[in-house]
């Protein structure tokens, strides 16, 4: 009987620990989601444990227990933004054939997300302005995410060249740079200058790039 009770108690404690862990993970995810929404409006630098706690109607100590520092909160927000970026832009494009179809999809998805962020702002772009001259873990996390995405774009250009969808002498690094420049211009024109033609201009610019690099 005592062995049975001991086993039951152990099982109950395990279930309690699992539920507490699950609740903690759900709370942390909710905090990150709220913090991400704030960061797109006020920037990463504007995030603080206190501000997020107020938005979550939690105590500062409650938020602090999940992250340990403001810096870790900022890095968690960057990671979450990167994951969403991948799911919306990268993974759908990877379902298409290698080469030009995939490259076009990457740009289209990127352009659509940028246009959707006109009111809130792109964390990669606003973060670069905030942390371009401020070394540290937050800048490193942000730069790593951007470099990962630009590496994927560069790989898509290389694949398009390998598939002979682009001219064989295509400079993939230069082409990737020009495509990235279009997105930066789109964000600036649409968000800051409120240009109604920014999306159309970006798409036309992309088509011109494809023509110059011999897209078939």
C-alpha positions as CSV (number, residue, x, y, z in Angstrom):
1,X,0.0,0.0,0.0
2,X,2.8,2.4,0.9
3,X,4.5,1.8,-2.4
4,X,1.3,2.5,-4.2
5,X,0.8,5.8,-2.4
6,X,4.4,6.8,-3.0
7,X,4.1,6.1,-6.7
8,X,0.8,8.1,-6.8
9,X,2.3,11.0,-4.9
10,X,5.3,11.0,-7.3
11,X,3.0,11.0,-10.3
12,X,0.9,13.8,-8.9
13,X,4.0,15.9,-8.2
14,X,5.2,15.3,-11.7
15,X,1.9,16.4,-13.2
16,X,2.0,19.6,-11.0
17,X,5.5,20.4,-12.2
18,X,4.5,19.9,-15.8
19,X,1.5,22.2,-15.4
20,X,3.5,24.9,-13.7
21,X,6.2,24.6,-16.4
22,X,3.5,24.8,-19.1
23,X,1.9,27.8,-17.4
24,X,5.3,29.5,-17.1
25,X,6.0,28.9,-20.8
26,X,2.6,30.3,-21.8
27,X,3.2,33.4,-19.6
28,X,6.6,34.0,-21.1
29,X,5.3,33.7,-24.6
30,X,2.5,36.2,-23.8
31,X,5.1,38.6,-22.4
32,X,7.3,38.3,-25.5
33,X,4.3,38.9,-27.7
34,X,3.3,42.0,-25.8
35,X,6.9,43.2,-25.8
36,X,7.2,42.6,-29.5
37,X,4.1,44.7,-30.2
38,X,5.6,47.5,-28.1
39,X,9.0,47.3,-29.8
40,X,7.5,47.7,-33.2
41,X,5.9,50.9,-32.0
42,X,8.5,52.4,-29.7
43,X,11.7,50.6,-30.7
44,X,13.8,48.0,-28.8
45,X,15.4,50.7,-26.8
46,X,12.0,51.7,-25.5
47,X,11.4,48.4,-23.9
48,X,11.8,48.1,-20.1
49,X,10.8,45.5,-17.6
50,X,8.5,48.1,-16.0
51,X,6.8,49.1,-19.2
52,X,6.1,45.5,-20.2
53,X,4.9,44.7,-16.7
54,X,2.4,47.5,-16.8
55,X,1.2,46.4,-20.3
56,X,0.8,42.8,-19.0
57,X,-0.7,44.0,-15.7
58,X,2.0,42.0,-13.9
59,X,4.5,43.0,-11.2
60,X,8.1,43.9,-12.3
61,X,9.4,40.9,-10.4
62,X,7.0,38.6,-12.2
63,X,8.4,39.8,-15.6
64,X,11.9,39.8,-14.3
65,X,11.6,36.2,-13.2
66,X,11.1,35.1,-16.8
67,X,14.0,37.1,-18.3
68,X,16.4,38.2,-15.6
69,X,17.3,41.5,-17.4
70,X,16.1,44.1,-19.8
71,X,18.8,43.0,-22.3
72,X,17.5,39.4,-22.3
73,X,14.0,40.6,-22.8
74,X,15.2,42.6,-25.9
75,X,17.0,39.6,-27.3
76,X,14.0,37.3,-26.8
77,X,11.9,39.8,-28.7
78,X,14.4,39.8,-31.6
79,X,14.3,36.0,-31.7
80,X,10.6,36.0,-31.8
81,X,10.5,38.5,-34.6
82,X,13.0,36.4,-36.5
83,X,10.9,33.3,-36.2
84,X,7.8,35.1,-37.4
85,X,9.8,36.6,-40.3
86,X,11.0,33.1,-41.3
87,X,7.5,31.6,-41.2
88,X,5.9,34.4,-43.2
89,X,8.7,35.0,-45.8
90,X,11.2,32.2,-46.0
91,X,9.3,28.9,-45.5
92,X,6.5,29.6,-48.0
93,X,9.1,30.6,-50.7
94,X,11.0,27.3,-50.0
95,X,8.0,25.3,-51.1
96,X,8.5,26.7,-54.7
97,X,11.0,25.4,-57.3
98,X,14.6,26.4,-56.9
99,X,15.6,29.4,-59.0
100,X,13.6,32.4,-60.1
101,X,10.2,31.2,-58.7
102,X,11.8,31.0,-55.2
103,X,13.7,34.3,-55.6
104,X,10.5,36.1,-56.8
105,X,8.5,34.7,-53.9
106,X,11.1,35.8,-51.3
107,X,11.0,39.4,-52.7
108,X,7.2,39.4,-52.9
109,X,6.8,38.1,-49.4
110,X,9.3,40.6,-48.1
111,X,7.7,43.4,-49.9
112,X,4.2,42.5,-48.6
113,X,5.5,42.2,-45.0
114,X,7.2,45.6,-45.3
115,X,4.0,47.2,-46.6
116,X,2.1,45.6,-43.7
117,X,4.6,47.1,-41.2
118,X,4.2,50.7,-42.5
119,X,2.1,51.6,-39.4
120,X,4.3,49.6,-36.9
121,X,7.7,49.6,-38.4
122,X,10.3,46.9,-39.2
123,X,12.3,45.8,-36.2
124,X,15.3,45.0,-38.4
125,X,15.4,48.5,-39.8
126,X,14.5,50.5,-36.7
127,X,16.8,48.2,-34.6
128,X,19.7,49.0,-37.0
129,X,19.2,52.7,-36.4
130,X,19.1,52.2,-32.7
131,X,22.0,49.9,-32.3
132,X,24.3,50.5,-35.3
133,X,26.9,52.1,-33.1
134,X,26.2,50.3,-29.8
135,X,28.1,47.1,-29.4
136,X,26.7,44.4,-27.2
137,X,24.5,41.3,-27.1
138,X,21.4,43.0,-28.4
139,X,23.2,44.4,-31.4
140,X,24.8,41.0,-32.0
141,X,21.4,39.2,-31.9
142,X,19.9,41.7,-34.2
143,X,22.8,41.7,-36.7
144,X,22.8,37.9,-36.6
145,X,19.2,37.7,-37.6
146,X,19.6,40.1,-40.4
147,X,22.7,38.4,-41.7
148,X,20.8,35.0,-41.6
149,X,18.0,36.4,-43.8
150,X,20.4,38.1,-46.2
151,X,22.4,34.9,-46.5
152,X,19.2,33.1,-47.5
153,X,18.5,35.8,-50.1
154,X,22.0,35.5,-51.5
155,X,21.6,31.7,-51.7
156,X,18.4,32.1,-53.7
157,X,20.2,34.4,-56.2
158,X,23.0,31.8,-56.5
159,X,20.4,29.0,-57.1
160,X,18.6,31.1,-59.8
161,X,22.0,31.6,-61.5
162,X,22.8,27.9,-61.2
163,X,19.4,27.0,-62.7
164,X,20.3,29.3,-65.6
165,X,17.4,31.6,-64.8
166,X,19.9,34.4,-64.6
167,X,22.9,35.3,-66.6
168,X,25.9,33.0,-65.9
169,X,28.1,36.0,-65.0
170,X,25.6,37.3,-62.5
171,X,27.3,38.9,-59.4
172,X,25.1,37.3,-56.7
173,X,26.5,39.6,-54.0
174,X,25.7,42.7,-56.0
175,X,22.3,41.6,-57.0
176,X,21.4,40.7,-53.4
177,X,22.6,44.2,-52.3
178,X,20.4,45.9,-54.8
179,X,17.3,43.8,-53.8
180,X,17.9,44.7,-50.2
181,X,18.3,48.3,-51.1
182,X,14.8,48.2,-52.7
183,X,13.3,47.0,-49.5
184,X,15.0,49.7,-47.5
185,X,13.8,52.4,-50.0
186,X,10.3,51.0,-49.8
187,X,10.2,51.2,-46.0
188,X,11.6,54.8,-46.1
189,X,9.2,56.0,-48.8
190,X,6.1,54.3,-47.5
191,X,6.6,54.9,-43.7
192,X,8.4,58.2,-43.6
193,X,7.4,60.0,-46.8
194,X,3.9,58.3,-47.1
195,X,4.3,57.8,-50.8
196,X,1.3,56.1,-52.3
197,X,3.4,54.7,-55.2
198,X,6.1,53.0,-53.1
199,X,4.9,49.4,-53.5
200,X,4.5,49.9,-57.3
201,X,8.0,51.5,-57.5
202,X,9.6,48.7,-55.5
203,X,8.0,46.0,-57.7
204,X,9.1,47.9,-60.9
205,X,12.6,48.2,-59.5
206,X,12.7,44.5,-58.8
207,X,11.7,43.7,-62.4
208,X,14.4,46.1,-63.7
209,X,17.0,44.2,-61.6
210,X,15.8,40.9,-63.0
211,X,16.1,42.3,-66.6
212,X,19.6,43.6,-66.0
213,X,20.7,40.2,-64.7
214,X,19.3,38.4,-67.6
215,X,16.2,36.8,-66.0
216,X,14.6,34.3,-68.4
